[in-house]
Amino acid sequence: MSTVAADRTGITDHESEQIERANASGRTAVVFIHGLWLLPSSWDRWAELFEAAGYSAVKPSWPDDPETVAEAKAHPEVFAGKGVGQVADHVSAIVKRLSKKPAVIGHSFGGLLAQIVAGRGLSKATVAIDPAPFRGVLPLPISALKAASPVLSNPTNWNKAIPLTFEQFRFAFANAVSEDEARQLYDTFAVPAPGEPLFQAATANLNPWTQAKVDTINPERGPLLILDGEKDNTVPWAIANASYKKQKRNPGVTEIKKIAGRGHALTIDSGWKEVAEVALEFVRRFD
C-alpha cells in the first residue's frame, strides 16, 4: 500500500502543490469537497471545466484518503474513524493557506462541509450540492433513512469503514440512470466510507455538541446556492429545502435550485456538466 505524505497539519504534499499552484496563478481558487463513498478524483472533470473558465482547482482529500479507487478498495480500513469536525478542520486549514478567499463547492457530506467552511467566513461563494443535513434540519424522509441504512443499521459501524454493494449504490446514488451507467459509476467511483459522519448527522438534533452543525447567521458566510436532484433518495428535496430555510436567515445571498430528473450521482453521472455549469454561473456572479 502506498502512503500519502502529509505535514504536521495533515495537509498532504499533493494538497500543498495544489495550494501553491493556485496562489502562484493569481486566480481565484475553487475548492471541491467530496462526500462519502467517493474520492477527490470524482471532481476531475469539474476541475477541468473550472480551470478552463479561469479558476484554479483545489481538491482536498479527507484525512488518509488513498490516491486511487483501486487502492481504496484494497485498503478500506484507512477510511475508518473520520468525523465531520476533523474533516472540516482539515479543509479549513487548506482554505486558510490560499492567498485569497476561494469559492467552495461540495457534494453530499461535502455539501455539509462546504457550509461549515462558509459559516466560518472562509468562502467567497459556496455551492452545496445534495448537502447532508446539519443540526436544525428536521426532515428524515424514508428514502434517506434507507440510503443510510447500510451504516446506521448497526451501531458498531460508527468506527468502521463501510462499502456499499452495487444494489445499495444503485438506490443511494444511481437510481436516476440506466442499469449500465449505474454499474459503470459503481466500478469507477465507489469506495468505502467512514460510518461516523452518518451517525453524527443522524443524531445532530439530539446532541447540542454535535460536529454536524453550521453557523448559518455569520454575516461573513457569503453567497450560498443549494442544488438538489429531483430524484435524490439520499438527500431528498425536503432535506435540502429545510437546509435552505435555515440558511436564508443569513444576510448574504441564499438560493436553492432543483435539478430535474437527477439523483444523488448528479456530480459524477453523464449529466455532470449541466450541474457544473449551474455552479460555475453562480460562482462567476460573485467573482
N, C-alpha and C positions, 0 to 999 in steps of 0.2 A: 504493500500500500504506500502510495506517495504521500508526503506530508506537505502542507502549505505553510511556508514560513510566515510568522507574524511577529510584530514588535510587542513591547510590553503593554501597549494599549489594546492589543488584539487585532490591530489593523495589519492585514497581510501585505506582502510585497506587491502582489498583483493589484490590491486596492490602492496602495501608495503610488504605484505607477499611474493609475487612472487619475488620482488626485493631482499629481504633478503635471500630467498632460493637460488636464482641464485648466489648471492655474497658468500654465505656460501659454495656453492658447488665447487667453483673454476672453474666451467665450463664456456665456452663461452655462453652467453645468446643469444637467438633468439627472437626478438620482433615481434609479429604478430599483424598487424594493420588491422582491418576490415573496410569495406566501408559502404555505405548507404544500408539500409533495412536489415542489419544483426547485430548480436551481437558478442562479443568476443568468445562466445561458438561455433560459426561457425568454429573456429580454433581447436577445441578439438582434433580431430583425427590427425591433423598436429602436434600439440604439443606432442602427444604421440609418433609419429614417430621420431621427432627430439630428444626427450628425450631419446629414445632407441638408438639413434645414438650418444649420448654423450653430448648433449647440454641441456641447461636449458631454458624452455619456459616461456616467459612473454607475457601475452595477455592484453594489455591496453584496458580500456573502453574509449569511448568518454565520456566527462563530462555528468553525470547524467544517463548514461546507466542503465536500470534495469538489474537485475541479470538473469531473465528468459524471454523467449519468451512470456509466458502467462502473466507475469506482464507487459511486453512492450505493448502487445495488449490491456490490460485493462487500461493502463495509457499512451496513445500516446503523451499527451501534454508534457511529460518530454523531448522529443527529440527536441522540437522547439527551434529555436534561436541559434543553434550551427554552427559556421562558421569555415572555413578551418584554419584560423590563431589560433583560440582558441584551436582547437584540435591538431594542430601541436605543439603548445607550451606545451600542456599537455603531449603529447607523448615525446617531447624533455626533459621535466622535469624528466620523468620516466627513460629515457635512461641515463641521467646525474647522476642518483643515482646508476647506475650499476658500479661495481668496475673496469670493463674493457669494452672496446668498443664492442658492440654486433653486430650481423648480424640483419638486419631488412627486414621483408617480409610484403608486403601489397597488398591488392586486391581492385581494383576499386578506390574509393576515398582513400582507404588505400594505394593503389599503388602510388597515388599522394603524400600522406602524407609521405610515405617511402622515396620518392625522395626529399621532403623538408628536412626531417631529415638528409638524406645523404648529401644534399647540405650545411648543417650546419656543416659538418665534424664530425658527431656523429656516423656514421655507419662503421663497418668493411667490410661488404659486403651487398649489397642490391638487393632484388628481387622485382620488381614491376610487378604485375600480372593484366592484363587488366586495366592499370592505367588511371584514369581520366585525361583530358588534363589540361595543365597549360599555362600561358601566353607565346606566341610564337608558340604554336601548333595550326596550322590554319585549318586543315580539319574539316568539320562538316557534315559528311555523314547523309543522310536522316534517316537511321535506328537509329542513335544516337539521333537525334532530336525527333524521335518518342518514343524512350525508355525514354527520359527525359520529354516528354510532359505531363505526369500526374502532374508534378510540374511546368514546365515552361509555361504551357498554361494559368496560372492565376498568375499575378504579386503579388497578395496578399498572395500567398503561401510562399513568402520569409521568413516570420516569423512564419510559421506554420509547424506542423509535418504531413507528408503525407504518408498514407499507399498505397500499391499497391493492386489492385484487382488481382484475380488469372490470368485473361486474360492479364493484364499488366505485371505481374511477368513472365508469360509464354513467352511473347515477349522479355522482357528485360533480363531475366536470363536463362530461362529453354527452349529455343527454340530448343536445340540440344539433348534433352532427350525425352523419351516417355511421353505421357499424364499422365500415372500413376505415373511415377517418378517426373514429374513436380508438381503434386498435393502433393506428399509426401514432396518434398523440400519446397513448399509454406507453408504447415502446420507446418513443423518442424523448419524452419529458418526465414521466412519473418516477419519483424516487421516494424512499421512506421519509417520514416526518416525525418530529418530536410530539409526544402526546400532550405535554404540559400546556402549550398555548390554548388548546381547545378546552381543557378543564378551566383555565383561567378565564376565558371568555364566557363559558357556560355558567360559572359561579360569580361573575363580576357584580351582579346586582345583590348578591348575598354577602359580599366581602368589601367593607369600606376601605380596606387597604390593598385592594386588587391592583395588579400591574396593568390590567386591561382597562385603563381609564385615559380620558383625553381632556385636556384643558380647552374647552370649546369657546370660552369667552375672552381669551387673551387677545387684546386688540392688535398684537403683533403676529397673529396667526396668518394673515394674508388671505388672498382669494382661494376658494376651495370649490372644486367640482367633484360631485359624486356620480359615478356611472354604474349602472346595474343592468345586467342581462335580463330581458323579459322572462326567459325560461330558466333562470338560475335556480337550481334546487338547493344549493349550499347557502347562498345569501339571497333569499327571495326579496322582492320589492319591499315587503313590509319591514324588513330589517334595514335596508338601505334608506328607505324613506324616514324611518324613525331616527336614524343617524343624522339625516339632513335636518329634521325638525330640531334636534339638539344643536346642530351646528349653526343654524340660521339665526340664532340669538347673537352671534358674533357680529361686530360692526363691519367686518370685511364682506366682500362679495361671496355669496354662498349659493351654489346652483346644483341641480340634480337633473339627470337625463337618463331615460330608459332606452336601452339599445334593443330594438325589436328583434325577436326571433333568436336570441342568443342565450347560451348557457354560461356556466362558470369558466369554461375554457376559452372565452372570447378573446383573451390576450394571446393565445397560442394557436387557435384553430385557423382554418383557411381564410376566415374573415378578419383576422387580426388587424389588418391595415385600416379598415373602416374605423375601428375603435381608436387606434393610434392617431389617426388624423383628427378625430374629435378632441383627443387630449392635446395634441400639438396646437390646434387652433386656440384652445383655452390658454395654454402656456404663453403663446405669442401675444395674446391680448395684454399681458402684464409684464412683458419683457422691456 
